Amino acid sequence: MSLNSDSLRELELAIADRLYLQVASWHLYLGDAGLAKTLAIECAARIDQGSVIAARQSLEAVQVPLGGGSSKLPLARLLPSGQLRDLEEILDELGR
């Protein structure tokens, strides 16, 4: 299943409003962090593998620069565990 531009934008908006990075007790939504589109593109590229695999692999593939880009971490390491489930649900809803 390939996503058209409208579906990709819909996915980006769902991710932007629902998923967040957590640093200490701070939540930074992916839309505000500028990461929603990148994650949406990664998920769209893997959606044929199913929502669970697409979510996990996409979160590992997106590298988040820290400290002005001097180091990077996979997005998966910056999201609370419940956010993985939320991403899987977003991808499931998209497949319907």
Phi, psi and omega in degrees: 000124178253145183264135173280173185297325178294318179293322178297318178295320178298318177296315179302315181294320179296318178294315183301321185271344189245330185259146181216155170277148174236121175235117189055236179258011182268139174247127177239110182294144185298331175295318179290329181278352181076024183250353184296316182294317179300315179293320178299317179296316178297317179295317180299323180291338184246002188301333179294342181275357182100157188294323183293310181292316180301316181296310183297311182293323181292319178295329176284327184286328181282117180261126182259118179288137179237152176059045179073020178093003181291338174213163181224148174232147173295142179305328180303330182279350183251356179258141172297154185301326179295337180290331175298315178298320177298319179295319177301318178296318178300316180291324175299315180297324179294325181285350181280000000 
